[in-house]
Amino acid sequence: MRILVTGGAGFIGSAVAGAYLRAGHEVVVVDNLSTGRRDWVPAGAVFYQLDVTDPGLERVFSEHRFDVVNHHAAQVSVTRSVADPVGDARTNILGSLALLGFAVRFGVRRFIFASSCAVYGEADWRPTPESAPPGPLSPYGLAKRVVEDYLRLYGDLTGLEWVALRYANVYGPRAKPHTEAGVVTVFATEILRGRRPTVFGDGLQTRDFVYVDDVVEANLRALDRGAGVFNIGTGRETSVLELFRMLARITGFEAPPAFEPARPGEVRFSSLDPGRAREVLGWSAQVDLADGLLRVVEALRKGGS
Ligand SMILES: NC(=O)c1ccc[n+]([C@@H]2O[C@H](COP(=O)([O-])OP(=O)(O)OC[C@H]3O[C@@H](n4cnc5c(N)ncnc54)[C@H](O)[C@@H]3O)[C@@H](O)[C@H]2O)c1
């Protein structure tokens, strides 16, 4: 297949692009390198340094005639989306909409979208299924939700196949501090420097941490399976304090964490029910947290990625 991966110079997109290439597909990466790195674009992919809102994208679509668009490019900081909702919407809503328009015009068969657990906000029950009502607490979460609605509409109107993968908190060696699972990178980096990481609030807030290789596998399966929205998480909750303890155990760090007041607007508890992904995509997370954290620590010890 000919596949466009937007955001293919970033943490998750570069891993997805690499896996598509290894599976024998032709891959084109579009990324404006705002947080991504040119040297993370896998060898073998055609690369365009382009913003997803750039009209020049039309030429890329007309030249490559994609079968699939895999859309990972985004403004990924929840905090920044609160400070600059217009800028967030420009990339995350208008950029996505532009891509969707080109996908329909140029006969793309399937659109895979990197959505987020942020669409749920503080859910009433956990692990949260896809059927739970959305309640985003940030412009970032709202934009993800809006794009899912556009996908639904365009799918109905034009027959475009679409899949939205709602990721839990994705962690791995290349994850950056500002993203949704940034706490893993921040804690591990601080501990390896011999500094006490800061816990905001009581540390009992929970997250569903899913390893990047598992997320890549979901993107491989979504190439020709499934329709609609899928949670990509483990269904397990780990508190921020427990995460600290696990990292401390792995590294032999003995000091306690530092505490600061809770940050307003943060979701308190979060975990995603992966039942539908298991049933329809045959997907479930394979890397357990202790193993994944060990891989992150080893990568950071070797000097990043
Ligand atoms: N990391 C997580 O825990 C997590 C959780 C849920 C959803 N997601 C989603 O997964 C996707 C990838 O996130 P990531 O964690 O790899 O972050 P990342 O910052 O590493 O990747 C985002 C990539 O998009 C590129 N980009 C940003 N704005 C762009 C624009 N306007 N035009 C073109 N390229 C642009 C960046 O340069 C970067 O390479 C995003 O859509 C994000 O919202 C991530």
The ligand as a Tripos MOL2 file, in Angstrom:
@<TRIPOS>MOLECULE
LIG
   44    48     1     0     0
SMALL
NO_CHARGES

@<TRIPOS>ATOM
      1 N1          1.9070   10.5440   23.4590 N.am      1 LIG1
      2 C1          0.7000   10.2550   23.9370 C.2       1 LIG1
      3 O1          0.5600    9.8150   25.0790 O.2       1 LIG1
      4 C2         -0.5330   10.4440   23.0720 C.ar      1 LIG1
      5 C3         -1.7780   10.1000   23.6200 C.ar      1 LIG1
      6 C4         -2.9220   10.2680   22.8400 C.ar      1 LIG1
      7 C5         -2.8200   10.7320   21.5390 C.ar      1 LIG1
      8 N2         -1.6110   11.0750   21.0320 N.ar      1 LIG1
      9 C6         -1.5580   11.5840   19.6510 C.3       1 LIG1
     10 O2         -0.5920   10.8840   18.9070 O.3       1 LIG1
     11 C7         -0.0320   11.7500   17.9030 C.3       1 LIG1
     12 C8          1.4920   11.7410   17.9810 C.3       1 LIG1
     13 O3          1.8990   12.2750   19.2490 O.3       1 LIG1
     14 P1          3.3750   12.0690   19.8310 P.3       1 LIG1
     15 O4          3.2440   11.7410   21.2540 O.co2     1 LIG1
     16 O5          4.1550   11.1810   18.9330 O.co2     1 LIG1
     17 O6          3.9410   13.5860   19.7760 O.3       1 LIG1
     18 P2          5.1340   14.2200   18.9270 P.3       1 LIG1
     19 O7          5.1880   15.6710   19.2900 O.co2     1 LIG1
     20 O8          6.3750   13.4320   19.0660 O.co2     1 LIG1
     21 O9          4.6060   14.0540   17.4160 O.3       1 LIG1
     22 C9          3.8290   14.9980   16.7300 C.3       1 LIG1
     23 C10         4.4830   15.2440   15.3640 C.3       1 LIG1
     24 O10         3.6470   16.1020   14.5870 O.3       1 LIG1
     25 C11         4.4640   17.1140   13.9990 C.3       1 LIG1
     26 N3          3.6030   18.3050   13.8080 N.ar      1 LIG1
     27 C12         3.0610   19.0920   14.7670 C.ar      1 LIG1
     28 N4          2.3060   20.0580   14.2190 N.ar      1 LIG1
     29 C13         2.3690   19.8620   12.8630 C.ar      1 LIG1
     30 C14         1.8240   20.5510   11.7580 C.ar      1 LIG1
     31 N5          1.0340   21.6290   11.9160 N.pl3     1 LIG1
     32 N6          2.1100   20.0950   10.5170 N.ar      1 LIG1
     33 C15         2.8960   19.0140   10.3360 C.ar      1 LIG1
     34 N7          3.4630   18.3350   11.3460 N.ar      1 LIG1
     35 C16         3.1970   18.7570   12.6060 C.ar      1 LIG1
     36 C17         5.5820   17.3370   14.9830 C.3       1 LIG1
     37 O11         6.7380   17.9320   14.3940 O.3       1 LIG1
     38 C18         5.8430   15.9160   15.4760 C.3       1 LIG1
     39 O12         6.7760   15.2420   14.6610 O.3       1 LIG1
     40 C19        -0.6740   13.1200   18.1300 C.3       1 LIG1
     41 O13        -1.7730   13.2580   17.2630 O.3       1 LIG1
     42 C20        -1.1490   13.0470   19.5740 C.3       1 LIG1
     43 O14        -2.2230   13.9180   19.8140 O.3       1 LIG1
     44 C21        -0.4650   10.9400   21.7570 C.ar      1 LIG1
@<TRIPOS>BOND
     1     1     2 1
     2     2     3 2
     3     2     4 1
     4     4     5 ar
     5     4    44 ar
     6     5     6 ar
     7     6     7 ar
     8     7     8 ar
     9     8     9 1
    10     8    44 ar
    11     9    10 1
    12     9    42 1
    13    10    11 1
    14    11    12 1
    15    11    40 1
    16    12    13 1
    17    13    14 1
    18    14    15 2
    19    14    16 1
    20    14    17 1
    21    17    18 1
    22    18    19 2
    23    18    20 1
    24    18    21 1
    25    21    22 1
    26    22    23 1
    27    23    24 1
    28    23    38 1
    29    24    25 1
    30    25    26 1
    31    25    36 1
    32    26    27 ar
    33    26    35 ar
    34    27    28 ar
    35    28    29 ar
    36    29    30 ar
    37    29    35 ar
    38    30    31 1
    39    30    32 ar
    40    32    33 ar
    41    33    34 ar
    42    34    35 ar
    43    36    37 1
    44    36    38 1
    45    38    39 1
    46    40    41 1
    47    40    42 1
    48    42    43 1
@<TRIPOS>SUBSTRUCTURE
     1 LIG1         1 GROUP 0 **** ****
